[in-house]
Amino acid sequence: QVQLVESGGGLVQAGASLRLSCATSGLGGRIRGFGWYRQAPGKQREWVGRLTTGDSTTDYADSVKGRFTISRDNAKNAVYLQMNSLKPEDTAVYYCNAYSFTNTYWGKGTLVTVSS
């Protein structure tokens, strides 16, 4: 059974850093990449960034580029989202996903609140 569990969210002040974790299980070797998304109150879910498993390349939404970094620890079956210089507009529930050619798997999210 595939599971993705996010953790590491919380309440921080603007300018602070947080590292979100996404613990994965049951994925096997067919995953093409991992993504992070977020959904702010009253808004649609938006893409934050992704990491491809083949060559470990990453790319990011313009709104987080230069501040957020996605990484992976294969030994721990975990994916991370390092968030620096947080802004109040980064407040959202953050979700990780894992995608193959045929399926996309989602976690349930972790809440990040950035106060001004």
HELIX and SHEET records of a PDB file:
HELIX    1   1 ASN A   74  LYS A   76  5                                   3    
HELIX    2   2 PRO A   88  ASP A   90  5                                   3    
SHEET    1   A 4 GLN A   3  SER A   7  0                                        
SHEET    2   A 4 LEU A  18  SER A  25 -1                                        
SHEET    3   A 4 ALA A  78  MET A  83 -1                                        
SHEET    4   A 4 PHE A  68  ASP A  73 -1                                        
SHEET    1   B 6 GLY A  10  GLN A  13  0                                        
SHEET    2   B 6 THR A 110  SER A 115  1                                        
SHEET    3   B 6 ALA A  92  TYR A  99 -1                                        
SHEET    4   B 6 GLY A  33  GLN A  39 -1                                        
SHEET    5   B 6 GLU A  46  THR A  52 -1                                        
SHEET    6   B 6 THR A  58  TYR A  60 -1                                        
SHEET    1   C 4 GLY A  10  GLN A  13  0                                        
SHEET    2   C 4 THR A 110  SER A 115  1                                        
SHEET    3   C 4 ALA A  92  TYR A  99 -1                                        
SHEET    4   C 4 THR A 104  TRP A 106 -1                                        
END                                                                             
